[in-house]
């Protein structure tokens, strides 16, 4: 039997099968899209980070300005403590502070150092001794506190922001009153007797005869004890409406 030579017929590939080129192109396209998305994500994160950094820098700048302002105030206070003011110089300064709400708020914040809106007698004493020792007479301080809270204020035991200006005025008024009282109290026992008052009433700014002085002394001596204390003297000054500035 004879054999015949024959070539195998080529097998045609299906026409709808993707070529290697198409598959590679599609894969590259997907990779490119994923890379683009990743770049967008990184760019967005970088933008957010830049925004956060800008906000943080702005906040830090604001805090730095506040710290610088506080440091300036502290330096001014330190200068004050090194260079004592006269009573008159301090009065001029406080009058100017009262006219400026910003300065007044800063001074109140130094008094109300814990920020609760209420100031006790102990806090007031600390504030005066620290910042304005020239106003620190204990008798005058107590009278200022009592008048501010019980008469000028709402009657409670706390000094509030709305009572701050009356407090400042009272501090000056009663320290001036103490100076007058101390001038009449020649034996420095913190009490006035009749003879002291008669001999020194002119220092108070009153031109009284001996009889008139004795009559005024009786008005001051509310308990008829023969001695007048600072509180009684202050009440008498108020009744006489004597100017202290």
C-alpha positions as CSV (number, residue, x, y, z in Angstrom):
1,X,0.0,0.0,0.0
2,X,1.5,3.3,-0.9
3,X,1.8,6.4,1.3
4,X,1.2,9.8,0.1
5,X,2.9,12.9,1.5
6,X,0.5,15.5,2.8
7,X,0.8,18.8,4.9
8,X,-1.4,19.5,7.8
9,X,-3.9,22.3,7.2
10,X,-3.4,25.4,9.3
11,X,-5.9,26.0,12.1
12,X,-7.6,29.4,11.9
13,X,-7.8,31.3,15.3
14,X,-11.2,32.6,16.2
15,X,-11.7,36.1,14.9
16,X,-13.3,37.4,18.2
17,X,-10.4,36.4,20.6
18,X,-8.4,39.4,21.9
19,X,-4.9,39.7,20.5
20,X,-1.9,39.9,22.9
21,X,-1.5,43.6,21.9
22,X,-5.0,44.4,22.9
23,X,-4.7,42.7,26.2
24,X,-1.4,44.4,26.9
25,X,-2.9,47.8,26.0
26,X,-5.9,47.2,28.2
27,X,-3.7,46.2,31.2
28,X,-1.5,49.3,30.7
29,X,-4.6,51.5,30.5
30,X,-5.8,50.1,33.8
31,X,-2.4,50.6,35.5
32,X,-2.3,54.1,34.2
33,X,-5.8,54.8,35.6
34,X,-4.9,53.4,39.0
35,X,-1.7,55.5,38.9
36,X,-3.7,58.6,38.1
37,X,-6.1,57.9,40.9
38,X,-3.2,57.4,43.3
39,X,-1.7,60.7,42.2
40,X,-5.0,62.4,42.7
41,X,-5.3,60.9,46.1
42,X,-1.8,61.9,47.1
43,X,-2.4,65.4,45.7
44,X,-5.6,65.7,47.7
45,X,-3.9,64.5,50.8
46,X,-1.0,66.9,50.2
47,X,-3.5,69.8,49.7
48,X,-5.3,68.9,53.0
49,X,-2.0,68.7,54.8
50,X,-0.9,72.0,53.4
51,X,-4.3,73.6,54.5
52,X,-3.9,72.1,58.0
53,X,-0.3,73.3,58.2
54,X,-1.4,76.8,57.1
55,X,-4.2,76.8,59.7
56,X,-1.8,75.6,62.4
57,X,0.8,78.2,61.4
58,X,-1.9,80.9,61.6
59,X,-3.0,79.6,65.0
60,X,0.6,79.5,66.2
61,X,1.2,83.1,65.0
62,X,-1.9,84.2,66.9
63,X,-0.7,82.6,70.0
64,X,2.7,84.1,69.6
65,X,1.2,87.5,69.3
66,X,-0.9,86.9,72.4
67,X,2.2,85.7,74.2
68,X,4.2,88.7,73.1
69,X,1.4,91.0,74.3
70,X,1.3,89.2,77.7
71,X,5.1,89.5,77.9
72,X,4.9,93.2,77.2
73,X,2.3,93.6,79.9
74,X,4.4,91.6,82.3
75,X,7.4,93.7,81.5
76,X,5.4,96.9,82.1
77,X,4.3,95.5,85.4
78,X,7.9,94.6,86.3
79,X,9.0,98.1,85.4
80,X,6.2,99.5,87.6
81,X,7.3,97.4,90.5
82,X,10.9,98.6,90.1
83,X,9.8,102.3,89.8
84,X,7.2,103.1,92.5
85,X,4.6,105.6,91.4
86,X,3.3,108.4,93.6
87,X,-0.4,108.3,94.5
88,X,-1.1,111.1,92.1
89,X,0.7,109.4,89.2
90,X,-1.2,106.2,89.8
91,X,-4.5,108.0,89.9
92,X,-3.9,109.7,86.6
93,X,-3.0,106.3,85.1
94,X,-6.1,104.6,86.4
95,X,-8.3,107.4,85.2
96,X,-7.0,106.8,81.7
97,X,-7.6,103.0,82.1
98,X,-11.2,103.6,83.0
99,X,-11.7,105.5,79.8
100,X,-10.4,102.6,77.6
101,X,-12.5,99.4,77.6
102,X,-9.6,97.3,76.2
103,X,-7.2,98.5,79.0
104,X,-10.0,98.1,81.6
105,X,-10.6,94.5,80.5
106,X,-6.9,93.7,80.7
107,X,-6.7,95.1,84.2
108,X,-9.9,93.2,85.2
109,X,-8.3,90.0,83.9
110,X,-5.3,90.6,86.1
111,X,-7.6,90.9,89.1
112,X,-9.9,88.0,88.1
113,X,-6.9,85.8,87.4
114,X,-8.8,82.5,87.4
115,X,-11.4,83.9,84.9
116,X,-14.6,82.9,86.8
117,X,-16.0,86.4,86.7
118,X,-16.0,86.8,90.5
119,X,-13.3,88.3,92.8
120,X,-13.0,87.6,96.5
121,X,-11.5,89.8,99.2
122,X,-8.4,87.6,99.2
123,X,-8.0,87.9,95.4
124,X,-8.4,91.7,95.7
125,X,-5.8,91.9,98.4
126,X,-3.3,89.9,96.3
127,X,-4.0,92.0,93.3
128,X,-3.4,95.3,95.2
129,X,-0.3,94.1,97.0
130,X,1.2,92.7,93.7
131,X,0.4,95.5,91.3
132,X,-0.5,98.6,93.3
133,X,1.0,98.4,96.8
134,X,0.5,102.1,97.3
135,X,-3.2,101.4,97.6
136,X,-2.6,98.5,100.0
137,X,-3.6,100.0,103.4
138,X,-5.6,97.2,105.0
139,X,-8.2,99.5,106.5
140,X,-8.8,101.3,103.2
141,X,-8.8,98.1,101.3
142,X,-11.5,96.6,103.6
143,X,-13.7,99.8,103.3
144,X,-13.3,99.7,99.5
145,X,-14.3,96.1,99.4
146,X,-17.4,96.6,101.6
147,X,-18.6,99.7,99.8
148,X,-18.2,98.1,96.4
149,X,-20.0,94.8,97.3
150,X,-22.6,96.0,99.7
151,X,-23.5,99.5,98.5
152,X,-22.3,99.9,94.9
153,X,-22.9,96.2,93.9
154,X,-25.6,93.6,94.3
155,X,-25.0,92.9,98.0
156,X,-23.2,89.5,97.6
157,X,-19.6,88.8,98.8
158,X,-18.1,88.9,95.3
159,X,-16.7,91.8,93.1
160,X,-18.0,91.4,89.6
161,X,-16.9,93.0,86.3
162,X,-19.8,95.5,86.4
163,X,-18.5,96.6,89.9
164,X,-14.9,97.1,88.8
165,X,-15.0,100.8,88.1
166,X,-16.7,101.6,91.5
167,X,-14.0,99.4,93.1
168,X,-11.2,101.4,91.5
169,X,-12.7,104.7,92.6
170,X,-13.3,103.4,96.1
171,X,-9.7,102.3,96.4
172,X,-8.5,105.8,95.8
173,X,-11.2,107.4,97.9
174,X,-10.6,105.4,101.0
175,X,-6.8,105.5,100.7
176,X,-7.1,109.3,100.6
177,X,-9.5,109.1,103.6
178,X,-6.9,107.0,105.4
179,X,-4.2,109.7,104.7
180,X,-6.5,112.3,106.3
181,X,-7.3,110.0,109.3
182,X,-3.6,109.3,109.8
183,X,-2.8,113.0,109.7
184,X,-5.2,113.6,112.6
185,X,-4.2,110.5,114.5
186,X,-1.0,112.1,115.8
187,X,-0.3,109.3,118.4
188,X,-0.6,106.6,115.7
189,X,-2.9,104.4,117.7
190,X,-5.4,104.2,114.8
191,X,-8.0,105.9,116.9
192,X,-9.0,109.6,117.2
193,X,-9.7,111.2,120.5
194,X,-11.4,114.6,121.0
195,X,-8.2,116.5,121.6
196,X,-6.5,115.1,118.5
197,X,-9.5,116.0,116.4
198,X,-9.8,119.5,117.7
199,X,-6.1,120.2,117.2
200,X,-5.8,118.7,113.7
201,X,-9.3,119.2,112.1
202,X,-7.8,121.7,109.8
203,X,-5.8,118.9,108.1
204,X,-9.2,117.6,106.9
205,X,-9.9,120.8,105.2
206,X,-12.5,122.1,107.8
207,X,-12.3,125.4,109.5
208,X,-14.1,124.7,112.8
209,X,-14.1,126.4,116.2
210,X,-13.3,124.3,119.2
211,X,-17.1,124.1,120.0
212,X,-17.9,123.1,116.4
213,X,-15.1,120.5,116.3
214,X,-16.4,119.0,119.6
215,X,-19.9,118.8,118.1
216,X,-18.6,117.1,114.9
217,X,-16.6,114.7,117.0
218,X,-19.8,113.6,118.9
219,X,-21.4,112.9,115.5
220,X,-18.5,110.7,114.5
221,X,-18.4,108.9,117.9
222,X,-21.5,106.8,117.2
223,X,-21.1,104.6,120.3
224,X,-20.1,107.4,122.6
225,X,-16.9,105.6,123.5
226,X,-14.8,108.7,123.4
227,X,-12.7,107.3,120.4
228,X,-13.4,107.4,116.7
229,X,-12.3,104.5,114.5
230,X,-11.5,104.7,110.8
231,X,-15.0,103.4,109.7
232,X,-16.7,106.1,111.8
233,X,-14.4,108.8,110.3
234,X,-15.2,107.6,106.8
235,X,-18.9,107.8,107.5
236,X,-18.4,111.4,108.8
237,X,-16.5,112.4,105.7
238,X,-19.3,111.1,103.5
239,X,-21.9,112.9,105.4
240,X,-19.9,116.1,105.2
241,X,-19.5,115.5,101.5
242,X,-15.9,116.6,101.7
243,X,-14.0,116.4,98.4
244,X,-11.0,114.0,98.5
245,X,-9.6,114.7,95.1
